[in-house]
Amino acid sequence: MLTRIEIDGFKSFADFSLDLPPFLVVLGPNASGKSNLFDAIQLLRRLVEAPSLGEAFAQSRGEFGELFRRRGDGQIVDKMSFTVEVLVDPSVVDQFGAEVEIRHTRLRYHLEIVRRYGADGFVRPFVLREEVTPIRAGEDLWARRHGVSPSFRDRFLRYRRKSALLTTMLDERKRPLFLIAAEKRGGQRVLPALAAEATVLSSIASAGESALLYALRKEISSWRFLQLDPAALRMPSSMHQRGARLDPNGANLAMVLQRILATTRDEYGSALDEIAADMAQVVRGFAGIEIEENTAREQYEVYLRTRDEGRVSARVASDGTLRMLALLAALYDPEHPGLIWFEEPENGIYPQRLRELVQRLRKLVAEPSLDVGEETTLPQLIMSSHSPLLLLTLRREDIIVMDWVTAPDDVPEVASRISRARQLISSEPSSVEQKNVGNVVTEPERLAYSAITAEEARQLLETAT
């Protein structure tokens, strides 16, 4: 689970930070930075997966130089950095089948990338700094903010590590080095960092090398970004495809639904029945989901049952129905829990049904303040939207609003337009909101800059559209 992200120097972000609950809707007009936030988190995932920085950047939207922030004077910064705080699973299984218990589940990962000339004379990305540090119990603001239940704490929170796992330091000749600490008593690994063209995390291939670093890499690699294509959702899936999670465009939906059916079925039904029940709350007349095995073509095909039309193929289902089905399948998938980012849930959904859909989705994510069982996983859902209707649907703490602001830059007499995330507040600050912050500035003064009321947010969204 991703609990906090900090971004500096990527596209429209400068000293940006955002705390992320298990469920969050990112509202904002077009070109407010919602897609840039999506791209930043997606780039970080690729940076810890790809064998080289160049390969990770090559898959981004835009040219390499365009991914670095442009200041108000037109100059492009040379460095970008990402910091994330995560909650990793208390046990992990690596690609060789080894299962390891994780002794510390709250970790902070910091990565700095610089663009400079390489030995070949071309500008390329290099790792400037990479660090992994444990978040200790006393400094875990996320756990305190969410008031975690005793059962959630026992199931997911471990605080047994005190020292850093990965640091960047200088040797006696002032050359940068990566220092990978041993998790148990023993030696440590040292890697040269002068011209690092890959992250250290991308090189951790098994839990045997470092259980905590592997758990961190696996957590970040598990993040999914759904940009569902109705044409892909309508396609059948090969019977020979096994174990894969839902593709970003939804191309293997039939196979995922079949696997969910097979792995969750018992005498009471399966998770497919729960998906159908959620669908029925939003799609009028929806009655069920069927997966048909077409043995002649060796493929799975999706059929939907409705009270009015009976059994219909996914090939003729509406775009909105298929998008909803795919999102629910991703959330219910027991083999691939974790963060899901979904753009514009309102597409293809009648406005009067959008409220019910979002409320159903809200109930499917992990809630740290509630009791959990031994089988509980950590699903997390972030959705981006520009629909004002969601302001009337969700709690204030489930929403942040993004827009642009002109702020002083780190160069004298230069101001730049940057993206910011604004907290949604009531029209009149409560007594809690009026408290002093560090006896330096009052909360209302801070809120005047960084917060926004629901009415102001509605006007922002409607004016932009």
C-alpha positions as CSV (number, residue, x, y, z in Angstrom):
1,M,0.0,0.0,0.0
2,L,1.2,3.5,-1.0
3,T,0.7,5.8,2.0
4,R,2.7,8.9,0.9
5,I,4.4,10.3,-2.2
6,E,6.8,13.3,-2.7
7,I,7.7,14.5,-6.1
8,D,10.2,17.2,-7.2
9,G,11.4,18.1,-10.7
10,F,9.1,15.7,-12.6
11,K,6.8,17.6,-15.2
12,S,4.7,20.1,-13.2
13,F,5.8,19.1,-9.7
14,A,8.0,21.1,-7.3
15,D,8.2,20.0,-3.7
16,F,4.9,18.2,-4.1
17,S,3.7,15.9,-1.4
18,L,0.5,13.9,-0.9
19,D,-0.6,11.5,1.9
20,L,-2.7,8.7,0.4
21,P,-5.4,6.9,2.3
22,P,-6.6,3.4,1.1
23,F,-9.3,5.1,-1.0
24,L,-8.8,8.4,-2.8
25,V,-10.4,10.4,-5.6
26,V,-8.2,12.9,-7.3
27,L,-10.5,15.6,-8.7
28,G,-9.3,18.4,-11.0
29,P,-10.0,20.0,-14.4
30,N,-8.1,18.9,-17.4
31,A,-4.4,19.9,-17.4
32,S,-4.4,20.3,-13.6
33,G,-1.7,17.7,-13.0
34,K,-3.9,14.5,-12.4
35,S,-2.3,12.7,-15.4
36,N,1.1,13.9,-14.3
37,L,0.6,12.3,-10.9
38,F,-0.5,9.2,-12.7
39,D,2.6,9.3,-14.9
40,A,4.9,9.9,-11.9
41,I,3.8,6.9,-9.9
42,Q,3.9,4.8,-13.1
43,L,7.4,5.9,-13.9
44,L,8.6,5.1,-10.4
45,R,7.2,1.6,-10.8
46,R,9.1,1.1,-14.0
47,L,12.3,2.5,-12.4
48,V,12.3,-0.3,-9.9
49,E,11.5,-2.9,-12.5
50,A,13.4,-2.1,-15.6
51,P,17.0,-3.2,-16.2
52,S,18.0,0.4,-17.1
53,L,16.8,3.9,-16.5
54,G,16.7,4.5,-20.2
55,E,14.2,1.7,-20.7
56,A,12.0,3.0,-17.9
57,F,11.9,6.5,-19.3
58,A,11.4,5.3,-22.9
59,Q,7.9,4.0,-22.0
60,S,6.8,7.4,-20.6
61,R,4.5,9.9,-22.3
62,G,6.8,12.5,-23.8
63,E,10.4,12.8,-24.7
64,F,13.1,12.3,-22.0
65,G,13.8,16.0,-21.6
66,E,10.1,16.9,-21.4
67,L,9.8,14.8,-18.3
68,F,11.9,17.2,-16.2
69,R,10.2,20.3,-14.9
70,R,10.4,23.5,-16.9
71,R,10.9,26.7,-14.7
72,G,9.1,30.0,-15.3
73,D,12.2,31.3,-17.1
74,G,12.1,28.5,-19.6
75,Q,15.0,26.5,-18.2
76,I,14.7,22.8,-17.6
77,V,15.8,21.5,-14.2
78,D,18.5,18.8,-14.2
79,K,17.2,16.6,-11.4
80,M,14.0,14.9,-10.4
81,S,13.3,13.0,-7.2
82,F,10.6,10.6,-5.9
83,T,10.0,9.6,-2.3
84,V,7.3,7.0,-1.3
85,E,6.3,5.6,2.0
86,V,4.7,2.1,1.8
87,L,3.2,-0.7,3.8
88,V,4.5,-4.0,2.5
89,D,3.0,-7.4,3.0
90,P,4.1,-9.2,6.2
91,S,5.3,-12.1,4.1
92,V,6.4,-12.4,0.5
93,V,7.0,-15.2,-1.9
94,D,9.7,-14.6,-4.5
95,Q,9.9,-16.0,-8.1
96,F,11.8,-19.1,-6.8
97,G,9.0,-20.0,-4.4
98,A,10.8,-19.0,-1.2
99,E,8.4,-17.5,1.4
100,V,9.9,-15.1,3.9
101,E,8.4,-13.3,6.9
102,I,9.0,-9.6,6.8
103,R,10.4,-8.1,10.0
104,H,9.6,-4.5,9.2
105,T,6.7,-3.5,7.0
106,R,6.8,0.3,7.0
107,L,9.5,1.6,4.6
108,R,10.5,4.9,3.0
109,Y,12.1,4.8,-0.5
110,H,13.9,7.9,-1.9
111,L,15.3,8.1,-5.5
112,E,17.0,11.0,-7.2
113,I,17.6,11.0,-11.0
114,V,19.9,13.5,-12.7
115,R,20.2,14.1,-16.4
116,R,23.8,14.7,-17.6
117,Y,26.2,13.9,-20.4
118,G,27.4,10.3,-20.5
119,A,30.8,9.1,-21.8
120,D,29.3,8.9,-25.3
121,G,28.4,12.6,-25.3
122,F,24.7,12.1,-25.1
123,V,22.4,13.3,-22.3
124,R,21.2,10.3,-20.3
125,P,19.6,9.7,-16.8
126,F,21.7,8.5,-13.9
127,V,20.9,7.6,-10.3
128,L,22.2,10.4,-8.1
129,R,20.9,9.0,-4.8
130,E,18.9,6.0,-3.7
131,E,17.9,5.2,-0.1
132,V,15.6,2.8,1.8
133,T,15.0,3.6,5.5
134,P,12.6,2.0,8.0
135,I,9.7,4.0,9.4
136,R,9.7,3.5,13.1
137,A,6.5,3.1,15.2
138,G,7.0,6.4,16.9
139,E,7.3,8.3,13.6
140,D,4.6,6.5,11.7
141,L,2.2,9.4,11.1
142,W,0.0,7.3,8.7
143,A,-0.8,4.7,11.4
144,R,-1.6,7.5,13.9
145,R,-3.7,9.4,11.4
146,H,-5.9,6.4,10.5
147,G,-6.2,5.1,14.1
148,V,-5.4,1.5,13.1
149,S,-7.3,-1.2,14.9
150,P,-5.5,-3.7,17.1
151,S,-6.2,-6.5,14.6
152,F,-4.8,-4.4,11.7
153,R,-1.7,-3.6,13.7
154,D,-1.2,-7.3,14.6
155,R,-1.8,-8.4,11.0
156,F,0.2,-5.9,9.0
157,L,2.5,-3.6,11.1
158,R,6.0,-4.7,12.0
159,Y,8.6,-2.3,13.5
160,R,11.8,-4.3,14.1
161,R,14.4,-2.6,11.9
162,K,16.2,0.5,13.2
163,S,18.9,1.2,10.6
164,A,18.9,2.0,6.9
165,L,18.7,-0.8,4.4
166,L,20.2,1.1,1.4
167,T,22.2,4.4,1.5
168,T,24.3,6.5,-0.9
169,M,27.6,7.6,0.5
170,L,31.0,8.9,-0.6
171,D,34.2,6.9,-0.3
172,E,37.6,8.4,0.8
173,R,38.1,9.6,-2.8
174,K,34.7,11.4,-2.8
175,R,33.3,8.8,-5.2
176,P,29.6,7.9,-4.6
177,L,28.8,4.4,-3.5
178,F,25.6,2.4,-2.8
179,L,25.7,0.6,0.5
180,I,23.3,-2.3,0.9
181,A,23.1,-3.3,4.6
182,A,22.9,-6.8,5.8
183,E,19.5,-7.7,7.4
184,K,21.2,-10.1,9.8
185,R,24.6,-10.0,11.4
186,G,27.3,-10.2,8.7
187,G,28.7,-8.3,5.8
188,Q,27.3,-5.7,3.5
189,R,27.3,-5.1,-0.2
190,V,28.9,-2.0,-1.8
191,L,28.2,-1.0,-5.4
192,P,29.7,1.9,-7.4
193,A,27.3,4.8,-8.0
194,L,29.3,7.2,-10.1
195,A,27.5,6.4,-13.3
196,A,24.6,4.2,-12.2
197,E,22.2,3.7,-15.1
198,A,19.8,1.4,-13.1
199,T,18.3,1.5,-9.7
200,V,19.7,-0.8,-7.0
201,L,16.1,-2.0,-6.3
202,S,15.8,-3.2,-9.8
203,S,18.7,-5.6,-9.2
204,I,17.1,-7.3,-6.2
205,A,15.8,-10.5,-7.8
206,S,15.1,-12.7,-4.8
207,A,14.2,-12.6,-1.1
208,G,17.4,-14.4,-0.4
209,E,19.4,-11.3,-1.4
210,S,17.5,-9.0,0.9
211,A,14.0,-9.8,2.1
212,L,13.0,-6.2,2.9
213,L,14.3,-4.8,-0.3
214,Y,12.7,-7.5,-2.3
215,A,9.4,-6.9,-0.5
216,L,9.7,-3.2,-1.3
217,R,10.4,-3.9,-4.9
218,K,7.5,-6.4,-5.1
219,E,5.1,-3.9,-3.6
220,I,6.0,-1.1,-6.0
221,S,6.0,-3.5,-8.9
222,S,2.4,-4.6,-8.0
223,W,0.9,-1.2,-8.6
224,R,-1.6,-1.3,-11.5
225,F,-2.7,1.5,-13.8
226,L,-5.9,0.8,-15.7
227,Q,-6.7,2.6,-18.9
228,L,-9.4,0.3,-20.0
229,D,-10.2,0.0,-23.7
230,P,-13.8,-1.3,-24.4
231,A,-12.6,-3.0,-27.6
232,A,-10.0,-5.0,-25.6
233,L,-12.5,-5.8,-22.8
234,R,-14.8,-7.5,-25.4
235,M,-12.1,-9.9,-26.6
236,P,-12.0,-13.5,-25.4
237,S,-8.9,-14.9,-23.6
238,S,-6.8,-17.9,-24.5
239,M,-7.2,-20.9,-22.3
240,H,-3.4,-21.3,-22.3
241,Q,-2.8,-18.1,-20.5
242,R,-2.3,-18.7,-16.8
243,G,-1.9,-16.5,-13.7
244,A,-1.6,-13.1,-15.3
245,R,-3.4,-10.1,-13.8
246,L,-5.7,-7.8,-15.7
247,D,-3.9,-6.0,-18.5
248,P,-3.8,-2.2,-18.3
249,N,-6.3,-2.1,-21.2
250,G,-8.3,-5.0,-19.9
251,A,-7.4,-7.3,-22.8
252,N,-7.5,-10.5,-20.7
253,L,-10.7,-9.9,-18.7
254,A,-12.2,-13.3,-19.5
255,M,-9.2,-15.2,-18.2
256,V,-9.1,-13.1,-15.0
257,L,-12.8,-13.7,-14.3
258,Q,-12.3,-17.5,-14.9
259,R,-9.4,-17.6,-12.5
260,I,-11.3,-15.7,-9.9
261,L,-14.2,-18.2,-10.3
262,A,-11.9,-21.2,-10.0
263,T,-9.9,-20.0,-7.0
264,T,-12.7,-18.6,-4.9
265,R,-15.5,-21.1,-5.5
266,D,-17.0,-23.0,-2.5
267,E,-20.4,-24.4,-1.5
268,Y,-21.7,-20.9,-1.1
269,G,-20.7,-19.5,-4.4
270,S,-17.6,-17.5,-5.6
271,A,-16.3,-14.0,-5.7
272,L,-17.9,-13.8,-9.2
273,D,-21.3,-13.7,-7.3
274,E,-20.1,-10.8,-5.2
275,I,-19.0,-8.9,-8.4
276,A,-22.4,-9.6,-9.9
277,A,-24.1,-8.3,-6.7
278,D,-22.1,-5.1,-6.9
279,M,-22.9,-4.7,-10.6
280,A,-26.6,-5.2,-9.9
281,Q,-26.5,-2.2,-7.6
282,V,-25.4,0.1,-10.4
283,V,-26.6,-1.5,-13.7
284,R,-30.4,-1.8,-13.8
285,G,-31.6,-5.3,-14.4
286,F,-28.1,-6.9,-14.1
287,A,-28.4,-10.6,-13.0
288,G,-25.1,-12.4,-13.3
289,I,-21.8,-13.2,-15.0
290,E,-21.0,-16.4,-16.9
291,I,-17.6,-17.6,-18.3
292,E,-18.0,-20.0,-21.2
293,E,-15.2,-22.3,-22.3
294,N,-15.1,-22.4,-26.1
295,T,-13.1,-25.6,-26.5
296,A,-13.1,-25.4,-30.3
297,R,-11.3,-22.1,-30.2
298,E,-9.5,-22.8,-26.9
299,Q,-10.6,-19.6,-25.3
300,Y,-12.8,-18.2,-22.5
301,E,-15.7,-15.9,-23.4
302,V,-17.7,-13.6,-21.1
303,Y,-21.5,-13.5,-21.0
304,L,-23.7,-11.3,-18.9
305,R,-27.2,-12.1,-17.7
306,T,-29.9,-9.4,-17.5
307,R,-33.5,-9.6,-16.5
308,D,-34.6,-7.8,-19.7
309,E,-32.4,-9.3,-22.4
310,G,-31.4,-12.6,-20.9
311,R,-27.9,-13.9,-21.7
312,V,-25.8,-11.5,-23.8
313,S,-22.2,-11.6,-25.0
314,A,-19.6,-9.1,-23.7
315,R,-19.2,-8.2,-27.4
316,V,-22.4,-6.3,-27.3
317,A,-22.4,-5.0,-23.7
318,S,-22.1,-1.3,-23.2
319,D,-18.7,0.4,-22.6
320,G,-19.6,1.5,-19.1
321,T,-20.8,-1.9,-18.0
322,L,-17.5,-3.5,-19.2
323,R,-15.3,-0.9,-17.6
324,M,-17.2,-1.4,-14.3
325,L,-16.8,-5.2,-14.6
326,A,-13.1,-5.0,-15.2
327,L,-12.5,-2.6,-12.3
328,L,-14.4,-4.9,-9.9
329,A,-12.5,-7.9,-11.2
330,A,-9.2,-6.2,-10.5
331,L,-10.3,-5.3,-6.9
332,Y,-11.7,-8.8,-6.2
333,D,-8.7,-10.6,-7.7
334,P,-7.2,-12.5,-4.7
335,E,-3.9,-13.2,-6.4
336,H,-3.1,-9.6,-7.2
337,P,-4.1,-7.2,-4.3
338,G,-2.6,-3.8,-4.0
339,L,-2.8,-0.3,-5.5
340,I,-5.0,0.3,-8.5
341,W,-5.2,3.6,-10.3
342,F,-8.3,4.1,-12.4
343,E,-9.0,7.2,-14.6
344,E,-12.4,8.7,-15.0
345,P,-14.9,6.2,-13.5
346,E,-17.7,8.4,-14.8
347,N,-17.1,7.4,-18.4
348,G,-20.0,5.4,-19.7
349,I,-21.9,5.6,-16.4
350,Y,-25.2,7.4,-16.0
351,P,-24.7,10.3,-13.5
352,Q,-27.4,9.0,-11.2
353,R,-25.5,5.6,-11.0
354,L,-22.1,7.0,-10.5
355,R,-22.7,7.7,-6.8
356,E,-23.7,4.1,-6.2
357,L,-20.7,2.8,-8.1
358,V,-18.2,4.9,-6.1
359,Q,-19.8,4.0,-2.8
360,R,-19.6,0.3,-3.7
361,L,-15.9,0.7,-4.6
362,R,-15.3,2.5,-1.3
363,K,-16.3,-0.6,0.6
364,L,-13.9,-2.9,-1.2
365,V,-10.6,-1.2,0.0
366,A,-8.7,-1.9,3.2
367,E,-9.8,0.2,6.2
368,P,-7.1,0.3,8.8
369,S,-9.4,1.4,11.6
370,L,-11.6,-1.7,11.2
371,D,-11.0,-5.2,12.4
372,V,-9.3,-7.5,9.9
373,G,-8.8,-11.3,9.7
374,E,-5.9,-13.5,8.8
375,E,-7.0,-13.6,5.1
376,T,-7.4,-9.9,4.8
377,T,-5.3,-8.3,2.0
378,L,-4.4,-4.7,1.2
379,P,-6.4,-3.5,-1.8
380,Q,-6.1,0.3,-2.5
381,L,-7.9,2.4,-5.1
382,I,-7.0,5.8,-6.4
383,M,-9.3,7.3,-9.1
384,S,-8.9,10.5,-11.0
385,S,-11.9,12.4,-12.3
386,H,-13.2,15.8,-13.3
387,S,-16.9,15.0,-12.3
388,P,-18.4,17.6,-9.8
389,L,-20.9,14.9,-8.8
390,L,-18.3,13.1,-6.8
391,L,-18.2,16.1,-4.4
392,L,-21.7,15.1,-3.3
393,T,-20.9,11.4,-3.1
394,L,-17.9,11.0,-0.8
395,R,-16.5,12.1,2.5
396,R,-14.1,15.1,2.4
397,E,-11.2,13.0,3.5
398,D,-11.7,10.7,0.5
399,I,-11.1,13.6,-2.0
400,I,-8.2,15.9,-3.0
401,V,-8.5,18.6,-5.6
402,M,-5.7,19.4,-8.0
403,D,-5.0,22.7,-9.8
404,W,-2.2,25.0,-10.7
405,V,-0.6,27.7,-8.7
406,T,2.2,30.3,-9.5
407,A,4.9,30.0,-6.8
408,P,8.4,31.4,-6.3
409,D,11.1,29.1,-7.8
410,D,14.5,28.2,-6.4
411,V,16.0,30.8,-8.7
412,P,15.8,34.5,-7.7
413,E,13.0,36.5,-9.4
414,V,11.6,33.4,-11.1
415,A,8.1,32.2,-10.6
416,S,6.7,29.0,-12.0
417,R,3.3,27.4,-12.5
418,I,3.2,24.1,-10.6
419,S,0.6,21.5,-9.7
420,R,-0.7,21.3,-6.2
421,A,-3.1,19.1,-4.2
422,R,-5.7,20.8,-2.1
423,Q,-7.5,19.4,0.9
424,L,-11.3,19.6,0.7
425,I,-12.7,21.4,3.8
426,S,-16.0,22.6,5.1
427,S,-17.1,26.1,4.2
428,E,-16.4,27.3,7.7
429,P,-13.3,25.9,9.3
430,S,-14.0,23.8,12.4
431,S,-12.4,24.4,15.8
432,V,-9.9,21.8,14.9
433,E,-9.0,23.6,11.7
434,Q,-8.6,26.8,13.6
435,K,-5.8,25.5,15.9
436,N,-2.3,27.0,15.8
437,V,0.4,25.1,13.9
438,G,3.6,25.3,15.8
439,N,2.6,28.7,17.2
440,V,3.9,30.3,14.0
441,V,1.0,30.3,11.6
442,T,-2.7,29.6,12.2
443,E,-4.4,26.8,10.4
444,P,-6.9,29.1,8.6
445,E,-4.0,31.0,7.1
446,R,-2.5,27.8,5.8
447,L,-5.9,26.6,4.6
448,A,-6.4,29.8,2.6
449,Y,-3.6,28.7,0.4
450,S,-3.7,24.9,0.4
451,A,-7.3,24.0,0.9
452,I,-10.6,24.4,-1.0
453,T,-14.2,24.2,-0.1
454,A,-16.6,21.9,-1.9
455,E,-18.4,24.9,-3.6
456,E,-15.0,26.3,-4.8
457,A,-14.1,22.9,-6.1
458,R,-17.4,22.6,-8.0
459,Q,-16.9,26.0,-9.6
460,L,-13.3,25.1,-10.6
461,L,-14.5,21.8,-12.2
462,E,-17.5,23.3,-14.0
463,T,-15.7,26.4,-15.2
464,A,-13.0,24.2,-16.7
465,T,-15.5,22.1,-18.6
